[in-house]
Amino acid sequence: MRQMVKRMLTGLLAAAMLLTPALAAGEETPAQQLSPWAYDAVADCYAMGLMDDNYGAYILDPVTDEQLDQLTGVVGDKLALLGVPVRQAGGEETPLVIDHTRGGVMNALYQEAAAYAFPGVEAGMEAFLQELGVVKGTGSDLALKRTCTYQEAMVMANRLILALYDANDAGSKGLLWKATNGRNTLYLLGTIHLDRDNVYPLHKSVRDALLSSENVAFELDFNDPAGLETFAALQMYGDGTTLADHISPELYQRVSQALLALGMTQEQIDLYKPWALANTFNTLASMDDTTSGNAMAVDLYLNSAASWAGLPVEGVETYELQGNIFDTLTAEYQEAYLDATLAIYEAEAEGSEPSQEAADAAEENQQVMSEMFAAWKTRDPEAFARVYDKAAIVSSDDELNARLFTDRDPGMIQAAADYLETEGEHTFFMAVGAGHMVDPGGIVSGLKELGYTVELVP
């Protein structure tokens, strides 16, 4: 069994580079609509936990004490990660008044920044926040005494975080390359399809590259309802059988126990195929205590930012192609894949008493994920390649690995080349799993071999 878990771990890490949608559900039109001036903040606010799926019920309401505490808590946690020296406050400073007015909310946010020696913070609340662009206008135009809505408070919190991260050249840089051909530019971002290791906010260079583009491409078009329906159908049995008919009774009992504890019903569990549940356990086991309640994978953040900015979004692959990568795996492999991912998830579950091999596999999974994110956040493709040994993955005899890379990389190289060959002058952005960017057979080297200029963004 130890050899099975060890062998499967490589496959799990490979699968983590493939973005598969959650088992998830539909969306409803929110009762309260965001204002257009707040659109550019939505992706970051959601990714950093400043808003949630229920925003339509409160976004335009006056901010509450509880909500303000939550917002300032996020700001405080993010600013603490910058490593700026703690500020020694002067003895004559007066306490800041916190209430539900715009001025009170500004005070609360300023207080989080004033704990550190940021340049200009000593100038006081209004001057500091205006200089950073957190608030616009001067004097009475700031409407300090007007009741502050949650939307206003959320946007100010987001602007403060981004402004101070940008001023300190901070944020996750990602594996970002710039490919050129004549007057065409293609930004290439290799992503990791998770939300962990304090990955947000992303560095300004990534955000600017995205928003400077006229078209954004991902592995899949996340805004394609028909594609999502196709993928959902592939995950479920349609032949009258259930999960219990395809795996051992012991594994079925373990799967049921884990998912019932997460709020699924037995009827729901029985609908899904082993590979779909395995991918879900793989994602759950790869999160850490910095994963936000929204668990927004990097690709989904980028899709949100592009969509709210009104940029066209498309996919370079189809949902059917990605679904069939897993759906055509042998029954034996699917069962082993589910068993291995569940074992790692169980080892990390609260109150669990895992076997030594499961505990070791879980620890290794977390360590490798953290090392990958560390390399990703510092834009170090060499370090990433050392951790993520793609050569070992593609050369193994594992049934899944060739489907993840060998069979897909050529198509992604061609898609990137097609953007660069577009007639005229254009700027595009393409974000796919980082495993597709690195060698052997990666997009970066593939484009270079075709004669295009590809350089890592400084």
C-alpha positions as CSV (number, residue, x, y, z in Angstrom):
1,M,0.0,0.0,0.0
2,R,2.9,2.4,0.8
3,Q,4.1,2.0,-2.8
4,M,0.6,2.7,-4.1
5,V,0.2,5.9,-2.1
6,K,3.7,7.0,-3.1
7,R,3.1,6.4,-6.7
8,M,-0.3,8.0,-6.7
9,L,1.1,11.1,-5.0
10,T,2.8,12.1,-8.2
11,G,-0.4,11.7,-10.0
12,L,-2.2,13.8,-7.4
13,L,0.2,16.7,-7.9
14,A,-0.2,16.4,-11.7
15,A,-4.0,16.5,-11.3
16,A,-3.7,19.5,-9.2
17,M,-2.4,21.4,-12.2
18,L,-5.6,20.6,-14.1
19,L,-8.4,22.9,-13.3
20,T,-11.6,21.0,-13.0
21,P,-14.8,22.8,-11.8
22,A,-16.2,22.0,-8.4
23,L,-19.1,19.7,-8.1
24,A,-21.0,22.9,-7.7
25,A,-24.3,24.5,-8.3
26,G,-26.0,27.4,-10.1
27,E,-26.0,31.0,-9.4
28,E,-28.9,33.4,-8.7
29,T,-29.1,37.1,-9.6
30,P,-28.3,39.1,-6.4
31,A,-31.0,41.3,-4.9
32,Q,-28.6,44.2,-4.5
33,Q,-26.4,45.0,-7.5
34,L,-22.9,46.3,-7.3
35,S,-22.2,49.8,-8.6
36,P,-20.2,50.1,-11.8
37,W,-17.4,52.0,-10.0
38,A,-16.8,49.0,-7.8
39,Y,-16.5,46.4,-10.6
40,D,-12.7,46.6,-10.7
41,A,-12.5,45.7,-7.0
42,V,-14.7,42.6,-7.1
43,A,-12.1,39.9,-8.0
44,D,-9.7,41.0,-5.3
45,C,-12.4,41.6,-2.7
46,Y,-13.7,38.1,-3.3
47,A,-10.3,36.4,-3.4
48,M,-9.1,38.1,-0.2
49,G,-12.4,37.4,1.7
50,L,-13.7,40.9,1.8
51,M,-17.0,39.7,0.2
52,D,-18.7,36.4,-0.2
53,D,-21.4,34.7,-2.3
54,N,-24.2,36.3,-0.3
55,Y,-23.0,39.9,-1.2
56,G,-26.3,40.6,-2.9
57,A,-28.1,40.6,0.4
58,Y,-26.0,43.3,2.1
59,I,-23.6,45.1,-0.4
60,L,-25.6,48.4,-0.4
61,D,-26.6,48.3,3.3
62,P,-24.8,50.4,5.9
63,V,-21.7,48.6,7.2
64,T,-22.2,46.9,10.6
65,D,-19.8,46.7,13.5
66,E,-19.3,43.0,12.8
67,Q,-18.6,43.6,9.1
68,L,-16.2,46.4,9.9
69,D,-14.3,44.1,12.3
70,Q,-14.1,41.5,9.6
71,L,-12.9,44.0,6.9
72,T,-10.2,45.5,9.2
73,G,-9.1,42.0,10.2
74,V,-8.4,41.1,6.6
75,V,-6.6,44.3,6.1
76,G,-4.5,43.8,9.2
77,D,-3.6,40.3,8.3
78,K,-2.5,41.2,4.8
79,L,-0.5,44.3,5.9
80,A,1.3,42.2,8.6
81,L,2.7,39.9,5.8
82,L,4.5,42.9,4.2
83,G,7.2,42.9,7.0
84,V,7.1,46.6,7.4
85,P,8.6,47.8,10.7
86,V,6.1,48.4,13.5
87,R,5.6,52.2,13.9
88,Q,6.4,53.8,17.2
89,A,3.4,56.1,17.8
90,G,3.9,59.6,19.2
91,G,2.8,60.4,22.7
92,E,0.4,63.2,21.7
93,E,-1.6,61.2,19.2
94,T,-5.3,61.1,19.9
95,P,-7.5,58.0,19.7
96,L,-9.3,57.5,16.4
97,V,-13.1,57.6,16.4
98,I,-14.6,54.5,14.7
99,D,-18.3,54.6,13.7
100,H,-20.5,53.8,10.7
101,T,-19.8,57.0,8.8
102,R,-17.3,57.1,5.9
103,G,-15.0,59.0,8.2
104,G,-15.3,56.3,10.8
105,V,-14.6,53.5,8.4
106,M,-11.6,55.4,7.0
107,N,-10.4,55.8,10.5
108,A,-10.7,52.1,11.1
109,L,-8.8,51.2,8.0
110,Y,-6.1,53.9,8.6
111,Q,-5.6,52.5,12.1
112,E,-4.5,49.2,10.6
113,A,-1.9,50.9,8.4
114,A,-0.8,53.3,11.1
115,A,0.5,50.4,13.1
116,Y,3.4,50.2,10.7
117,A,6.0,52.7,9.4
118,F,4.6,53.1,6.0
119,P,5.9,56.3,4.3
120,G,3.5,59.2,4.7
121,V,1.4,57.5,7.4
122,E,2.3,60.2,9.9
123,A,0.5,62.8,7.8
124,G,-2.8,61.5,9.2
125,M,-5.8,59.7,7.9
126,E,-7.1,61.9,5.1
127,A,-3.8,62.8,3.6
128,F,-2.5,59.3,3.8
129,L,-5.5,57.6,2.3
130,Q,-5.9,60.3,-0.4
131,E,-2.2,60.0,-1.4
132,L,-2.7,56.2,-1.9
133,G,-5.9,56.7,-3.9
134,V,-8.0,54.8,-1.3
135,V,-10.4,57.7,-1.3
136,K,-10.9,60.4,-3.9
137,G,-11.6,64.2,-3.5
138,T,-10.7,66.6,-0.7
139,G,-12.4,68.2,2.3
140,S,-16.2,68.1,2.1
141,D,-16.0,66.0,-1.1
142,L,-15.0,63.1,1.1
143,A,-18.4,63.0,2.7
144,L,-16.9,61.9,6.0
145,K,-20.2,62.2,7.9
146,R,-22.3,60.2,5.5
147,T,-23.3,56.7,6.5
148,C,-20.9,54.2,4.8
149,T,-22.3,51.3,2.8
150,Y,-20.6,47.9,2.9
151,Q,-19.7,48.4,-0.8
152,E,-17.8,51.6,0.0
153,A,-16.0,50.1,3.0
154,M,-15.1,46.9,1.1
155,V,-13.7,48.9,-1.9
156,M,-11.6,51.2,0.4
157,A,-10.2,48.1,2.2
158,N,-9.3,46.6,-1.1
159,R,-7.7,49.8,-2.4
160,L,-5.6,50.1,0.8
161,I,-4.3,46.6,0.6
162,L,-3.4,46.9,-3.1
163,A,-1.9,50.3,-2.8
164,L,0.5,49.3,0.0
165,Y,1.4,46.0,-1.6
166,D,2.2,47.9,-4.8
167,A,4.2,50.5,-3.0
168,N,6.3,47.7,-1.4
169,D,6.6,45.7,-4.7
170,A,4.8,42.9,-3.0
171,G,2.2,40.3,-4.0
172,S,2.4,36.9,-5.8
173,K,4.3,37.4,-9.0
174,G,3.3,34.1,-10.6
175,L,5.2,32.4,-13.5
176,L,4.7,35.1,-16.1
177,W,6.3,35.3,-19.5
178,K,5.9,37.7,-22.3
179,A,6.0,36.3,-25.9
180,T,6.2,38.6,-28.9
181,N,5.9,38.3,-32.6
182,G,6.1,41.5,-34.6
183,R,3.5,43.9,-33.1
184,N,1.7,41.1,-31.2
185,T,2.2,40.4,-27.5
186,L,1.1,37.3,-25.6
187,Y,1.4,37.2,-21.8
188,L,1.7,33.6,-20.6
189,L,0.9,32.9,-17.0
190,G,1.4,29.4,-15.6
191,T,-1.0,28.9,-12.7
192,I,-1.6,26.6,-9.8
193,H,-5.3,25.8,-9.5
194,L,-5.6,26.4,-5.8
195,D,-6.0,29.1,-3.2
196,R,-3.4,28.6,-0.5
197,D,-0.2,30.0,1.0
198,N,-1.5,33.5,1.2
199,V,-1.5,33.7,-2.6
200,Y,-3.5,37.0,-2.7
201,P,-3.1,39.7,-3.7
202,L,-1.3,39.1,-7.0
203,H,1.6,41.3,-7.9
204,K,0.8,44.5,-9.9
205,S,2.7,43.1,-12.9
206,V,0.2,40.2,-13.2
207,R,-2.8,42.4,-12.8
208,D,-1.5,45.0,-15.3
209,A,-0.7,42.3,-17.9
210,L,-4.2,40.9,-17.6
211,L,-6.0,44.3,-17.9
212,S,-3.8,45.5,-20.7
213,S,-5.0,42.6,-22.9
214,E,-7.9,42.6,-25.3
215,N,-8.6,38.9,-25.0
216,V,-8.0,36.4,-22.1
217,A,-7.7,32.6,-22.6
218,F,-7.8,29.8,-20.0
219,E,-7.8,26.1,-20.3
220,L,-11.5,26.3,-20.2
221,D,-14.1,29.0,-20.8
222,F,-15.5,29.3,-17.3
223,N,-18.4,31.4,-18.5
224,D,-19.7,28.7,-20.8
225,P,-22.9,27.3,-19.3
226,A,-23.2,24.5,-21.9
227,G,-19.6,23.4,-21.2
228,L,-20.3,23.4,-17.5
229,E,-23.3,21.2,-18.0
230,T,-21.3,18.8,-20.2
231,F,-18.7,18.5,-17.5
232,A,-21.3,18.0,-14.8
233,A,-22.9,15.3,-16.8
234,L,-19.5,13.5,-17.3
235,Q,-19.0,13.5,-13.5
236,M,-22.2,11.6,-12.9
237,Y,-23.6,8.2,-13.7
238,G,-26.2,8.1,-16.4
239,D,-26.6,4.4,-16.8
240,G,-28.6,3.6,-13.7
241,T,-25.7,2.5,-11.6
242,T,-24.3,4.3,-8.5
243,L,-20.9,4.8,-6.8
244,A,-21.5,1.7,-4.8
245,D,-21.6,-0.4,-7.9
246,H,-18.1,0.7,-8.9
247,I,-15.9,0.6,-5.8
248,S,-15.3,-1.8,-2.9
249,P,-17.8,-1.7,0.0
250,E,-15.0,-0.6,2.4
251,L,-14.0,2.4,0.2
252,Y,-17.6,3.3,-0.4
253,Q,-18.1,3.4,3.4
254,R,-15.1,5.7,3.9
255,V,-16.1,8.0,1.0
256,S,-19.6,8.3,2.4
257,Q,-18.4,9.0,5.9
258,A,-16.1,11.8,4.7
259,L,-18.7,13.5,2.4
260,L,-21.6,13.1,4.7
261,A,-19.5,15.0,7.3
262,L,-19.1,17.8,4.7
263,G,-22.8,18.2,4.2
264,M,-23.6,16.0,1.2
265,T,-26.4,13.6,1.3
266,Q,-26.0,9.9,0.5
267,E,-28.2,10.4,-2.6
268,Q,-25.8,13.1,-3.9
269,I,-22.7,11.0,-3.1
270,D,-24.0,8.0,-5.0
271,L,-24.4,10.1,-8.2
272,Y,-20.7,10.8,-8.7
273,K,-18.0,8.8,-10.4
274,P,-14.8,7.9,-8.5
275,W,-12.6,10.3,-10.5
276,A,-14.9,13.2,-9.8
277,L,-14.8,12.5,-6.0
278,A,-11.0,11.9,-6.2
279,N,-10.4,15.3,-7.7
280,T,-12.6,16.9,-5.0
281,F,-10.7,15.1,-2.2
282,N,-7.4,16.1,-3.9
283,T,-8.4,19.8,-3.8
284,L,-9.6,19.6,-0.2
285,A,-6.4,17.9,0.9
286,S,-4.3,20.5,-0.8
287,M,-5.8,23.5,1.0
288,D,-4.2,25.1,4.0
289,D,-5.2,27.4,6.8
290,T,-4.7,30.5,4.5
291,T,-7.3,29.2,2.0
292,S,-10.1,31.8,2.1
293,G,-13.7,30.8,2.7
294,N,-14.3,31.5,-1.0
295,A,-11.4,29.1,-2.0
296,M,-10.8,31.0,-5.2
297,A,-8.3,29.3,-7.4
298,V,-5.9,31.6,-9.3
299,D,-7.5,30.9,-12.7
300,L,-11.0,31.7,-11.3
301,Y,-9.7,35.0,-9.8
302,L,-8.2,35.9,-13.2
303,N,-11.5,35.0,-14.9
304,S,-13.4,37.1,-12.5
305,A,-11.1,40.1,-13.0
306,A,-11.3,39.8,-16.7
307,S,-15.1,39.4,-16.8
308,W,-15.7,42.4,-14.5
309,A,-13.4,44.4,-16.7
310,G,-15.5,43.5,-19.7
311,L,-12.7,41.5,-21.4
312,P,-13.6,38.7,-23.8
313,V,-12.8,35.3,-22.3
314,E,-12.3,31.9,-24.0
315,G,-11.0,28.5,-23.5
316,V,-8.2,26.7,-25.5
317,E,-9.7,23.3,-24.6
318,T,-13.2,21.9,-24.3
319,Y,-15.0,20.6,-21.2
320,E,-15.5,17.3,-23.0
321,L,-11.8,17.0,-23.6
322,Q,-10.9,17.7,-20.0
323,G,-13.7,15.5,-18.7
324,N,-12.6,12.6,-20.9
325,I,-9.1,12.7,-19.5
326,F,-10.6,11.2,-16.3
327,D,-13.7,9.6,-17.5
328,T,-11.9,7.2,-19.8
329,L,-9.5,6.0,-17.0
330,T,-9.8,2.3,-16.2
331,A,-12.2,1.3,-13.4
332,E,-9.2,0.0,-11.5
333,Y,-7.3,3.2,-11.8
334,Q,-10.3,5.4,-10.8
335,E,-10.8,3.3,-7.6
336,A,-7.1,3.5,-6.7
337,Y,-7.1,7.2,-7.4
338,L,-10.0,7.8,-5.1
339,D,-8.6,5.6,-2.4
340,A,-5.3,7.5,-2.5
341,T,-6.8,11.0,-2.5
342,L,-9.2,10.0,0.3
343,A,-6.4,8.6,2.4
344,I,-4.5,11.9,2.2
345,Y,-7.7,13.8,3.0
346,E,-8.5,11.5,5.9
347,A,-5.0,12.0,7.3
348,E,-5.6,15.8,7.5
349,A,-9.1,15.6,8.8
350,E,-9.6,16.9,12.4
351,G,-9.6,14.2,15.0
352,S,-8.3,11.6,12.6
353,E,-5.9,8.8,13.5
354,P,-4.2,8.0,10.1
355,S,-1.8,5.3,9.4
356,Q,1.9,6.3,9.2
357,E,1.9,5.9,5.5
358,A,-1.2,8.1,5.0
359,A,0.3,10.7,7.4
360,D,3.6,10.7,5.5
361,A,1.8,11.1,2.2
362,A,-0.3,14.0,3.6
363,E,2.7,15.7,5.0
364,E,4.6,15.3,1.7
365,N,1.6,16.6,-0.3
366,Q,1.5,19.8,1.9
367,Q,5.2,20.3,1.7
368,V,5.4,20.0,-2.1
369,M,2.4,22.3,-2.5
370,S,4.0,24.9,-0.3
371,E,7.3,24.7,-2.2
372,M,5.5,25.0,-5.5
373,F,3.7,28.1,-4.3
374,A,6.8,29.6,-2.9
375,A,8.5,29.3,-6.3
376,W,5.4,30.5,-8.0
377,K,5.0,33.6,-5.8
378,T,8.6,34.7,-6.4
379,R,8.4,34.0,-10.2
380,D,11.2,31.4,-10.1
381,P,10.5,28.9,-12.8
382,E,13.8,27.0,-12.1
383,A,12.8,26.4,-8.5
384,F,9.3,25.4,-9.6
385,A,10.7,22.9,-12.0
386,R,12.9,21.4,-9.3
387,V,9.8,20.8,-7.1
388,Y,7.4,19.9,-9.9
389,D,9.4,17.2,-11.7
390,K,7.6,17.1,-15.0
391,A,10.1,14.8,-16.6
392,A,9.4,12.2,-14.0
393,I,5.7,12.7,-14.4
394,V,5.6,12.3,-18.2
395,S,8.1,9.4,-18.2
396,S,6.2,7.3,-15.6
397,D,3.9,4.5,-16.6
398,D,1.0,6.1,-14.6
399,E,-2.2,5.9,-16.7
400,L,-3.1,9.5,-16.0
401,N,0.1,11.4,-16.6
402,A,0.4,11.2,-20.4
403,R,-3.1,12.4,-20.7
404,L,-2.4,15.5,-18.5
405,F,0.7,16.7,-20.5
406,T,2.0,14.6,-23.4
407,D,-1.4,14.6,-25.1
408,R,-2.2,18.3,-24.4
409,D,0.9,20.4,-24.5
410,P,1.1,20.5,-28.3
411,G,-2.4,21.8,-28.6
412,M,-1.6,24.6,-26.1
413,I,1.6,25.5,-27.9
414,Q,-0.4,25.8,-31.1
415,A,-3.1,27.9,-29.4
416,A,-0.4,30.3,-28.1
417,A,1.2,30.5,-31.6
418,D,-2.2,31.3,-33.1
419,Y,-2.5,34.4,-30.9
420,L,0.9,35.5,-31.9
421,E,0.1,35.1,-35.6
422,T,-3.0,37.3,-35.4
423,E,-3.0,39.9,-38.1
424,G,-2.4,43.5,-36.8
425,E,-1.3,44.7,-33.4
426,H,-2.7,42.9,-30.4
427,T,-2.1,42.0,-26.8
428,F,-3.4,38.7,-25.4
429,F,-3.3,37.0,-22.0
430,M,-3.2,33.2,-21.7
431,A,-3.3,31.4,-18.3
432,V,-3.0,27.7,-18.1
433,G,-1.6,25.2,-15.6
434,A,2.1,25.9,-14.8
435,G,2.9,22.3,-15.7
436,H,2.1,23.1,-19.3
437,M,4.6,26.0,-19.3
438,V,7.7,24.1,-18.1
439,D,9.7,21.4,-19.8
440,P,9.8,18.8,-21.2
441,G,7.4,19.8,-23.9
442,G,6.2,23.1,-22.3
443,I,4.7,26.1,-24.0
444,V,7.6,28.4,-23.3
445,S,10.2,26.3,-25.0
446,G,7.7,25.2,-27.7
447,L,7.2,28.8,-28.7
448,K,10.9,29.5,-28.7
449,E,11.5,26.5,-31.0
450,L,8.9,28.0,-33.4
451,G,11.0,31.2,-33.5
452,Y,9.0,33.5,-31.2
453,T,10.7,35.7,-28.6
454,V,9.7,34.6,-25.1
455,E,11.1,36.2,-21.9
456,L,10.3,36.0,-18.3
457,V,8.7,39.2,-17.1
458,P,11.2,40.9,-14.8
